[in-house]
Amino acid sequence: MKNPRRPGEAAQHPHPLRHSSSLRSSRRRQQFRLQVSSPVAKGPDAMPPPPCSSAPSCLLPSLTLRSRRTVAAASSPAPAGEHGRRPLRYAVLGAGFAGLSVAWHLLKHSRRDSRVSVDIYDENGVGGGASGVSGGLLHPYSPKVKLLWRGAEFWKESMDLLRSAEQANGTAGSDTISLDESLIWRRGIVRPPTTEKAADILLENAQSCLESCGLQVLDSDAAQHLIPGLCVPFDFAVYMPLALNVNPKKYLQALFSACQNLADETSSLPSEPKELRLYKHHVDNLHQLAGDYDSVIICLGANACSLPELANKLPLRSCRGVIVEFQLPSDTVEEYGNQSPSILSDAWMAFQGPRTVSIGSTWQWKSENYSSTVSDEEALTAKDELLPKASGVYPGITKWDFVHARAGIRAMPPLTANGSLPLLGCLDEMIGKKSNCKFWLVGGLGARGLLYHGLVGKLTAKAAISCDETIIPSEFICWKVMKPSQ
Ligand SMILES: Cc1cc2nc3c(=O)[nH]c(=O)nc-3n(C[C@H](O)[C@H](O)[C@H](O)COP(=O)(O)OP(=O)(O)OC[C@H]3O[C@@H](n4cnc5c(N)ncnc54)[C@H](O)[C@@H]3O)c2cc1C
């Protein structure tokens, strides 16, 4: 080994979307009736009935506007958040990495003597956006192994969330779990340089690393011992033994279960109840929610810009990414070792087991394609781009068979002196305040959603609970003075 480094709340309220223009069509009215009569479901994609004990306004068609107001006033809720009164109501828009982290931290950090209800809205259910598609690579370094700004905090918070999700999954601290049960596909990532310039930069950057997620510089023998068949053109590779390759869909479902458990636990404690609901609804605009919530936290990934109140106001650029999946042919005996790490190079190779690998990812900046499905033509183009990059460091990949491709859209933030940071903060000024509801953004997680989601969710939940934006470091808020992307 050469130059080794030290490893380093029951609510008396109508369903919030009931008044929305989006429910005017007869199809949607029918959907609404179905929701009212359906039993409460617990699965991540299930949509529970609205928690409605007062007569829904849509069932009072003969009332005049004035009498409707009288009905509303008679059943108007008590002040929010006080003991024995109506709950503090939060709407979290989006059930990806950002939304579920916010929901978890809202439930975790709300005062024990506050009744709290968290409603999550996602048209596709848990993990239906970029998060569920992602490669699941998790470490606090740049592609050239430079420790990222606030890397230690980001890493710690993402590990804390992963542990909570593992507990909910029943796999915390267990060494004998199957790949199907585990939230983690693989541990460790190896980064071999492919150009002289990259080799120099990697060696320099590897000088400083986190103790909680160390870096080791391995010579060719050590690197090839870890990954037989690895190509090491500059005679060394940087190894991150504690980096992870997370199964993103499974992780998100476990994190949603962790949120449900956290809400359920409060019913057995001497504290005010906390409630969590998931609505599989499309959100058309923010104002339809404003009257029903104390805070709305927008975690819609690249789709945040499609809300009319935010159109052309956020400095975000969308970037489509395609990932191609390969498998070893059934007649190939030799497998990719279970202990061998994943590979990060000009393309990354995330091995999910001994016979399956995802290779990513393309960067299509000008694409207007927001679909998660990939046409045969697009898959072929992605394969042609990614396979040569992958075989440059792992030539054996050419013997693997292409299986399918998947795609997601990254919400890319602007580059700042501290790197490409997520966009956080209160949006009341930008949206124009017409109610007491506060609006918050968790956006622009770029290509590092897994690393960023823990800390950004915690900071934003705490800011929303205390109605205090100063809890969020200014570096995450400075985007407000930037020119929006068109
Ligand atoms: C190909 C690819 C590979 C990636 N690989 C990695 C990786 O290995 N590691 C890593 O850390 N990051 C990776 N990323 C980045 C990561 O996926 C993102 O940073 C992260 O998913 C962003 O999370 P989010 O919660 O902000 O957005 P999303 O996950 O997109 O969540 C937004 C949610 O909002 C819902 N939604 C949107 N609009 C509406 C609406 N109007 N009404 C209701 N619901 C709505 C969507 O269904 C979606 O579930 C990758 C991204 C891509 C595209």
The ligand as an SDF file (V2000), in Angstrom:
LIG
                    3D

 53 58  0  0  0  0  0  0  0  0999 V2000
  -29.7500    9.3970  -12.8950 C   0  0  0  0  0  0  0  0  0  0  0  0
  -29.5330    9.9490  -11.5210 C   0  0  0  0  0  0  0  0  0  0  0  0
  -28.6430    9.3390  -10.6510 C   0  0  0  0  0  0  0  0  0  0  0  0
  -28.4250    9.8580   -9.3830 C   0  0  0  0  0  0  0  0  0  0  0  0
  -27.5710    9.2160   -8.5300 N   0  0  0  0  0  0  0  0  0  0  0  0
  -27.3640    9.7130   -7.2860 C   0  0  0  0  0  0  0  0  0  0  0  0
  -26.5100    9.0440   -6.3660 C   0  0  0  0  0  0  0  0  0  0  0  0
  -25.9590    8.0040   -6.6650 O   0  0  0  0  0  0  0  0  0  0  0  0
  -26.3310    9.5930   -5.1340 N   0  0  0  0  0  0  0  0  0  0  0  0
  -26.9470   10.7560   -4.7530 C   0  0  0  0  0  0  0  0  0  0  0  0
  -26.7420   11.2220   -3.6420 O   0  0  0  0  0  0  0  0  0  0  0  0
  -27.7770   11.4000   -5.6020 N   0  0  0  0  0  0  0  0  0  0  0  0
  -27.9980   10.9060   -6.8440 C   0  0  0  0  0  0  0  0  0  0  0  0
  -28.8320   11.5520   -7.7090 N   0  0  0  0  0  0  0  0  0  0  0  0
  -29.4520   12.8030   -7.2750 C   0  0  0  0  0  0  0  0  0  0  0  0
  -30.6720   12.5310   -6.4060 C   0  0  0  0  0  0  0  0  0  0  0  0
  -31.4720   11.5610   -7.0450 O   0  0  0  0  0  0  0  0  0  0  0  0
  -31.4430   13.8310   -6.1920 C   0  0  0  0  0  0  0  0  0  0  0  0
  -30.5840   14.7770   -5.6370 O   0  0  0  0  0  0  0  0  0  0  0  0
  -32.5950   13.6120   -5.2330 C   0  0  0  0  0  0  0  0  0  0  0  0
  -33.3700   12.5290   -5.6530 O   0  0  0  0  0  0  0  0  0  0  0  0
  -33.4630   14.8460   -5.1030 C   0  0  0  0  0  0  0  0  0  0  0  0
  -34.4420   14.5370   -4.1380 O   0  0  0  0  0  0  0  0  0  0  0  0
  -35.7460   15.3990   -3.9870 P   0  0  0  0  0  0  0  0  0  0  0  0
  -36.5130   14.8080   -2.8450 O   0  0  0  0  0  0  0  0  0  0  0  0
  -35.3720   16.8350   -3.9450 O   0  0  0  0  0  0  0  0  0  0  0  0
  -36.5290   15.2030   -5.3950 O   0  0  0  0  0  0  0  0  0  0  0  0
  -37.3380   13.9490   -5.9580 P   0  0  0  0  0  0  0  0  0  0  0  0
  -36.7830   12.6740   -5.5180 O   0  0  0  0  0  0  0  0  0  0  0  0
  -37.4810   14.1730   -7.4220 O   0  0  0  0  0  0  0  0  0  0  0  0
  -38.7470   14.0710   -5.2430 O   0  0  0  0  0  0  0  0  0  0  0  0
  -39.7460   14.9740   -5.6680 C   0  0  0  0  0  0  0  0  0  0  0  0
  -41.0760   14.2540   -5.4920 C   0  0  0  0  0  0  0  0  0  0  0  0
  -42.1190   15.2060   -5.7640 O   0  0  0  0  0  0  0  0  0  0  0  0
  -43.1490   14.5430   -6.4820 C   0  0  0  0  0  0  0  0  0  0  0  0
  -43.8160   15.5990   -7.2610 N   0  0  0  0  0  0  0  0  0  0  0  0
  -43.2490   16.4130   -8.1590 C   0  0  0  0  0  0  0  0  0  0  0  0
  -44.1450   17.3160   -8.6100 N   0  0  0  0  0  0  0  0  0  0  0  0
  -45.3160   17.0680   -7.9490 C   0  0  0  0  0  0  0  0  0  0  0  0
  -46.6100   17.7030   -7.9430 C   0  0  0  0  0  0  0  0  0  0  0  0
  -46.8700   18.7660   -8.7020 N   0  0  0  0  0  0  0  0  0  0  0  0
  -47.5760   17.1890   -7.1350 N   0  0  0  0  0  0  0  0  0  0  0  0
  -47.3090   16.1190   -6.3320 C   0  0  0  0  0  0  0  0  0  0  0  0
  -46.1000   15.4920   -6.2920 N   0  0  0  0  0  0  0  0  0  0  0  0
  -45.1190   15.9670   -7.0850 C   0  0  0  0  0  0  0  0  0  0  0  0
  -42.4350   13.5220   -7.3580 C   0  0  0  0  0  0  0  0  0  0  0  0
  -43.2900   12.4300   -7.6510 O   0  0  0  0  0  0  0  0  0  0  0  0
  -41.2480   13.1200   -6.4830 C   0  0  0  0  0  0  0  0  0  0  0  0
  -41.4760   11.9200   -5.7640 O   0  0  0  0  0  0  0  0  0  0  0  0
  -29.0980   11.0350   -8.9820 C   0  0  0  0  0  0  0  0  0  0  0  0
  -30.0130   11.6580   -9.8370 C   0  0  0  0  0  0  0  0  0  0  0  0
  -30.2380   11.1130  -11.0980 C   0  0  0  0  0  0  0  0  0  0  0  0
  -31.2400   11.7750  -12.0250 C   0  0  0  0  0  0  0  0  0  0  0  0
  1  2  1  0
  2  3  1  0
  2 52  2  0
  3  4  2  0
  4  5  1  0
  4 50  1  0
  5  6  2  0
  6  7  1  0
  6 13  1  0
  7  8  2  0
  7  9  1  0
  9 10  1  0
 10 11  2  0
 10 12  1  0
 12 13  2  0
 13 14  1  0
 14 15  1  0
 14 50  1  0
 15 16  1  0
 16 17  1  0
 16 18  1  0
 18 19  1  0
 18 20  1  0
 20 21  1  0
 20 22  1  0
 22 23  1  0
 23 24  1  0
 24 25  2  0
 24 26  1  0
 24 27  1  0
 27 28  1  0
 28 29  2  0
 28 30  1  0
 28 31  1  0
 31 32  1  0
 32 33  1  0
 33 34  1  0
 33 48  1  0
 34 35  1  0
 35 36  1  0
 35 46  1  0
 36 37  1  0
 36 45  1  0
 37 38  2  0
 38 39  1  0
 39 40  1  0
 39 45  2  0
 40 41  1  0
 40 42  2  0
 42 43  1  0
 43 44  2  0
 44 45  1  0
 46 47  1  0
 46 48  1  0
 48 49  1  0
 50 51  2  0
 51 52  1  0
 52 53  1  0
M  END
$$$$
